[in-house]
Amino acid sequence: MTLSHRLPAALLALATPALAGVLLGTALAAPASAQVPLDTLTPRVAECVEGGQDGTEAARGGPRGTDHREVTRREQRRIERDMARRLEARGTRPATAARAGGTIPVYVHVMRDSAGGGDVSDSRIQQQVDVLNRSFAGQKSVSATDTGFRFTLAGIDRYSNTSWHQDKQSSTYRRQTRQGGADALNIWLVDFAYLGVATFPWDYARNGAIDGIRVNYTTVPGGSATNYAAGETTTHEAGHWLGLYHTFQGGCTSSNDLVADTPAQSSSTTGCPAGRDSCSLPGLDPIHNFMDYSYDDCYLEFTPGQSSRANQAFAAYR
């Protein structure tokens, strides 16, 4: 079943991830293996939510084309100052951090329902990790950048709990199942109206117990999500987890996503519209960039600027 059948379109973009509550059902664990100028918010812990498909608008972002709480320019400035302070405190020059790369352990948590629905095989999970490595290594296009990040599968576990499978009590189940430190990417495979949800690295200090990404299990390679079953939702979410904004962050502005080599765009992309140019500032919309909302088969690259930003954020926060 495609995502478009799960919720009314009007609810997709703004639905809030489930908070901690009374645990429903019994979890049965069965481990399978263990920089640009800013113009000008009060810090809030929040997550990026990739919206469900409504078939007409920006499919990754729902009918309003947005998938996370607003990050104002003021908060962007605060985050940039904090990142710089952290790098300085660690004796790391930004230019050095921008080229550092790193190996990231990946823990995958398969949240099945009580009847076993939503299971994802070990082989498909390994295929997902392979997609991450190929995409972050810049192997999909001659113009793509090797970010220096590599992902290694550190563990897989499975839980049979219908509430968790439906992403209910998400704060509870993440606190109970998350593994590794700040540098470990935890992926929870669930069934919800979105394609994916991500936390940002600067929120780890305050909310590390739920740090990671939630991904609709139908988007893992071999899944059933139309136009989104090649595993690139996880790539997109991992980009947020590493500190990247959407390429359309801020709309048609000079600051935009704080990455100088991603042309500004006024809105997110649906499909793969060659030549799209939604902004009067220089450059066509970066429809092939992993941080836009294009179809999986349209995604090809990260830019050098995105690589630098992700590496600096990783060095500062992870």
GIHU-V928240 format. One record per pair of residues at least 12 apart in sequence whose C-alpha atoms are under 10 Angstrom apart, sorted by the first residue. I is the first residue (numbers start at 1). GAP is how many residues later the second one is. Records with the same first field share a line. If there is no record, write none. Layout:
I = GAP, GAP
//
This chain:
1 = 217, 223, 224, 225
2 = 50, 51, 191, 216, 222, 223, 224, 225, 226
3 = 48, 49, 50, 51, 52, 56, 188, 189, 190, 191, 192, 213, 215, 221, 222, 223
4 = 48, 49, 50, 51, 55, 58, 189, 190, 221, 222
5 = 47, 48, 49, 188
6 = 46, 47, 48, 185, 186, 187, 188
7 = 45, 46, 47, 185, 186, 187
8 = 44, 45, 46, 55, 185
9 = 42, 43, 44, 45, 46, 47, 48, 53, 54, 55, 184
10 = 44, 52, 53, 54
11 = 40, 41, 51, 52, 53, 182
12 = 37, 38, 39, 40, 41, 42, 47, 48, 49, 50, 51, 52, 54, 55, 180, 181, 182
13 = 36, 37, 38, 39, 40, 41, 46, 47, 48, 49, 50, 51, 52, 53, 54, 55, 180, 181
14 = 35, 37, 47, 48, 49, 50, 52, 53, 54, 55
15 = 34, 36, 52, 53, 178, 179
16 = 31, 33, 52, 53
17 = 29, 30, 32, 150, 151, 152, 153, 154, 175, 177, 180
18 = 148, 149, 150, 151, 152, 153, 154
19 = 148, 149, 150, 151, 152, 153
20 = 148, 149, 150, 151, 152, 153, 154, 155
21 = 147, 148, 149, 150, 151
22 = 146, 147, 150
23 = 138, 140, 141, 145, 146, 149, 150
24 = 137, 138, 139, 140, 144, 145
25 = 88, 89, 135, 136, 137, 138, 139
26 = 88, 133, 134, 135, 136, 137, 138
27 = 84, 85, 86, 87, 131, 132, 133, 134, 135, 136, 137, 146
28 = 84, 86, 130, 131, 132, 133
29 = 80, 81, 82, 128, 129, 130, 131, 132, 148
30 = 80, 126, 127, 128, 129, 130
31 = 78, 79, 124, 125, 126, 127, 128
32 = 77, 78, 89, 90, 123, 124, 125, 126
33 = 74, 75, 89, 120, 121, 122, 123, 124, 125
34 = 73, 74, 119, 120, 121, 122, 123, 145
35 = 45, 220, 222, 223, 224, 225, 226, 270, 271, 273, 274
36 = 218, 219, 220, 221, 222, 223, 224, 225
37 = 36, 40, 217, 218, 219, 221, 222, 223
38 = 35, 36, 38, 39, 42, 215, 216, 217, 218, 219, 220
39 = 33, 34, 35, 37, 38, 214, 215, 216
40 = 32, 33, 34, 35, 36, 37, 38, 215
41 = 29, 30, 31, 32, 33, 34, 35, 36, 37
42 = 29, 30, 32, 33, 36
43 = 28, 31, 32, 33, 35, 36, 160
44 = 25, 27, 31, 159, 162
45 = 24, 154, 155, 157, 158, 159, 161, 162
46 = 22, 23, 24, 25, 152, 153, 154, 157, 161
47 = 20, 21, 22, 150, 151, 152, 153, 156, 164, 165, 166, 193, 194
48 = 18, 19, 20, 21, 22, 148, 149, 150, 151, 152, 165, 166, 189, 192, 193, 197, 198
49 = 12, 13, 17, 18, 19, 20, 145, 146, 147, 148, 149, 150, 164, 165, 166, 188
50 = 12, 15, 16, 17, 18, 143, 144, 145, 146, 147, 148, 164, 165, 166, 183, 186, 187, 243
51 = 12, 13, 14, 15, 16, 17, 141, 142, 143, 144, 145, 146, 242
52 = 15, 140, 141, 142, 143, 144, 164
53 = 140, 141, 142, 172, 173, 175
55 = 215
56 = 214
57 = 211, 212, 213, 214
58 = 209, 210, 211, 212, 213, 234, 235, 236
59 = 135, 136, 168, 169, 209, 210, 211, 212, 234, 235, 236
60 = 134, 135, 136, 168, 173, 208, 209, 210, 211, 232, 233, 234, 235
61 = 133, 134, 135, 207, 208, 209, 231, 232
62 = 131, 132, 133
64 = 203, 204
65 = 202, 203, 204, 205, 228
66 = 180, 182, 183, 201, 202, 227
67 = 127, 128, 129, 130, 179, 226
68 = 129, 130, 131, 178
70 = 179, 180
71 = 174, 178, 179
72 = 177, 178
73 = 176, 177, 182, 183, 184, 185
76 = 179, 181, 182
77 = 181
79 = 123, 234
80 = 122, 178, 233
82 = 120, 234, 235
83 = 119, 229, 230, 231, 232, 233, 234
84 = 228, 229, 232
85 = 231
86 = 226, 227, 229, 230, 231
87 = 225, 226, 228, 229, 230
88 = 228
89 = 227
90 = 225, 226
92 = 220, 223, 224
93 = 219
94 = 214, 215, 217, 218, 219, 221, 222
95 = 213, 216, 217
96 = 212, 215, 216, 219
97 = 211, 212, 213, 214, 215, 216, 217, 218, 219
98 = 49, 50, 206, 207, 208, 209, 210, 211, 212, 213, 214, 215, 216, 217
99 = 48, 49, 50, 205, 208, 209, 210, 211, 212, 213
100 = 47, 48, 49, 207, 208, 210, 211, 212, 214, 215
101 = 45, 46, 47, 48, 49, 206, 207, 209, 210, 211, 213, 214
102 = 45, 46, 47, 48, 49, 81, 209, 212, 213
103 = 45, 46, 47, 48, 49, 80, 81
104 = 45, 46, 47, 48, 49, 50, 78, 79, 80, 81
105 = 45, 46, 47, 48, 49, 50, 74, 75, 76, 78, 79, 80, 81
106 = 23, 45, 46, 47, 48, 49, 50, 73, 74, 77, 78, 79, 80, 81, 106
107 = 45, 46, 47, 48, 49, 50, 70, 71, 72, 73, 77, 78, 79, 80, 81, 105
108 = 14, 17, 18, 21, 45, 46, 47, 48, 49, 50, 69, 70, 71, 77, 78, 79, 80, 81, 105, 106
109 = 46, 47, 48, 49, 50, 65, 68, 69, 70, 77, 78, 79, 80, 81, 105
110 = 12, 15, 46, 47, 48, 49, 50, 54, 55, 77, 78, 79, 80, 107
111 = 46, 47, 48, 49, 50, 51, 52, 53, 54, 55, 56, 62, 77, 78, 79, 80, 106
112 = 46, 47, 48, 49, 50, 51, 52, 53, 54, 77, 78, 79, 105
113 = 46, 47, 48, 49, 50, 51, 52, 53, 77, 78
114 = 45, 46, 47, 48, 49, 50, 51
115 = 45, 46, 47
116 = 42, 43, 44, 45, 46, 49
117 = 43, 44, 45, 48, 74
118 = 42, 44, 47, 48, 71, 72, 73, 98, 99, 100
119 = 39, 40, 41, 46, 70, 71, 98, 99
120 = 38, 69, 97, 98, 100, 101, 102, 103
121 = 35
122 = 34, 35
123 = 98
124 = 96, 97, 98, 99, 107
125 = 28, 31, 64, 92, 95, 96, 97, 106
126 = 26, 27, 30, 94, 95
127 = 93, 94, 95, 103, 104
128 = 25, 91, 92, 93, 94, 102, 103, 104, 105, 106, 107
129 = 21, 22, 23, 24, 91, 92, 102, 105, 106
130 = 20, 21, 22, 23, 91, 101
131 = 20, 89, 90, 99, 100, 101, 103, 104
132 = 17, 18, 19, 20, 99, 100, 101, 102, 103, 104, 106
133 = 13, 14, 15, 16, 17, 18, 19, 102
134 = 12, 16, 17, 101
135 = 12, 14, 15, 97, 100, 101, 155, 164, 165, 166, 167
136 = 12, 13, 14, 15, 99, 102, 103, 154, 164, 165, 166, 171
137 = 12, 13, 164, 165
138 = 162, 163, 164, 165
139 = 161, 162
140 = 159, 160, 161
141 = 147, 158, 159, 160, 161
142 = 158, 159
143 = 157, 158, 159, 160, 161
144 = 144, 145, 156, 157, 158, 159, 160
145 = 155, 156, 157, 158, 159, 160, 161, 162
146 = 155, 156, 157, 158, 161
147 = 154, 155, 156, 157, 158, 159, 160, 161, 162, 163, 164
148 = 159, 160, 162, 163
149 = 158, 161, 162, 165
151 = 33, 34
152 = 32, 33
153 = 32
154 = 25, 26, 30, 31, 32
155 = 24, 31
156 = 30, 31
157 = 20, 31
158 = 19, 30, 31
159 = 14, 18
162 = 28, 29
163 = 27, 28
164 = 24, 25, 26, 27
165 = 23, 24, 25, 26, 27, 51, 52
166 = 23, 24, 25, 26, 27, 50
167 = 21, 22, 23, 24, 25, 26, 47, 49
168 = 22, 24
170 = 18, 40, 44
171 = 36, 38, 39, 40
172 = 37, 38
173 = 15, 37
174 = 12, 13, 14, 34, 35, 36, 37, 38, 39, 40
175 = 32, 33, 34, 35, 36
176 = 33, 34
177 = 32, 33
178 = 30, 31, 32, 33, 34
179 = 30, 31, 32, 33
181 = 23, 27, 28, 30, 137
182 = 19, 22, 23, 26, 27, 29, 30, 132, 135, 136
183 = 18, 29, 59, 131, 132, 134, 135
184 = 27, 28, 134
185 = 26, 27, 28, 53, 56, 57
186 = 24, 25, 26, 27, 28, 52
187 = 24, 25, 26, 27, 28, 47, 50, 51
188 = 24, 25, 26, 27, 28, 29
189 = 24, 25, 26, 27, 28, 29, 30, 31
190 = 24, 25, 26, 27, 28
191 = 23, 24, 25, 26, 27
192 = 22, 23, 24, 25, 26
193 = 23
194 = 20, 21, 22
195 = 19, 20, 21, 22, 23, 24, 30, 33, 38, 39, 42
196 = 17, 18, 19, 20, 21, 23, 37, 38, 40, 41
197 = 15, 16, 17, 18, 19, 36, 37, 39, 40, 41, 43, 44
198 = 13, 14, 15, 16, 17, 36, 38, 39, 40, 41, 42, 43, 44
199 = 12, 13, 14, 15, 38, 39, 41, 42, 43, 44
200 = 12, 13, 37, 38, 39, 40, 41, 42, 43, 44, 45, 113, 117
201 = 39, 40, 41, 42, 43, 109, 112, 113, 115, 116, 117
202 = 39, 40, 41, 111, 112, 114, 115, 116
203 = 38, 114
204 = 37, 113, 114
205 = 112, 113
211 = 30
212 = 25, 26, 28, 29
213 = 21, 24, 25, 27, 28
214 = 19, 20, 23
215 = 16, 18, 19, 22
216 = 13, 17, 18
217 = 12, 14
218 = 12, 13
219 = 12, 13, 14, 15, 77
220 = 12, 13, 14
226 = 69, 70
227 = 44, 67, 68, 69, 70, 71
228 = 66, 67, 68, 69
229 = 66, 67, 68
230 = 65, 66, 67
231 = 65, 66
232 = 58, 62, 63, 64, 65, 66, 67, 68
233 = 57, 58, 60, 62, 63, 66
235 = 55, 56, 61, 64
236 = 53, 54, 55, 56, 57, 60, 63
237 = 53, 54
238 = 52, 53
239 = 51, 52, 63, 67, 68, 71
240 = 51, 70
241 = 69, 72, 73, 77
242 = 64, 65, 67, 68, 69, 70, 71, 72, 73, 75, 76
243 = 63, 66, 67, 68, 69, 70, 71, 74
244 = 13, 14, 15, 47, 62, 63, 65, 66, 69
245 = 12, 13, 14, 46, 47, 61, 65
246 = 12, 16, 19, 21, 22, 43, 44, 45, 46, 47
247 = 12, 15, 16, 17, 18, 19, 20, 21, 22, 38, 39, 40, 42, 43, 44, 45, 46, 59
248 = 14, 15, 16, 17, 18, 19, 20, 21, 30, 37, 38, 43, 44, 45
249 = 15, 16, 17, 18, 19, 42, 43
250 = 14, 15, 16, 17
251 = 13, 14, 15, 16, 17, 27, 28
252 = 12, 13, 14, 15, 26, 27, 28, 29
253 = 12, 13, 26, 27, 28
254 = 27
257 = 34, 49
258 = 47, 48, 51
259 = 44, 45, 46, 47, 48, 49, 50
260 = 43, 44, 45, 46
261 = 22, 25, 41, 42, 43, 44, 45
262 = 21, 22, 23, 24, 27, 29, 40, 41, 42, 43, 44
263 = 14, 16, 18, 19, 20, 21, 22, 23
264 = 13, 14, 15, 16, 17, 18, 19, 20, 21, 22
265 = 12, 13, 14, 15, 16, 17, 18, 19, 20, 21, 22, 27
266 = 12, 13, 14, 15, 19
267 = 12, 18, 25, 26
268 = 17, 18, 19, 23, 24, 25, 26
269 = 16, 17, 18, 19, 23, 24, 25, 26
270 = 17, 22, 23, 24, 25, 28
271 = 16, 22, 23, 24, 25, 26, 27
272 = 15, 16, 21, 22, 23, 24, 25, 26, 27
273 = 12, 14, 15, 21, 25
274 = 12, 13, 14, 24
275 = 12
286 = 13, 15, 16, 17
287 = 12, 13, 14
288 = 12, 13, 14
289 = 12, 13, 14, 17
290 = 12, 13
291 = 15
//
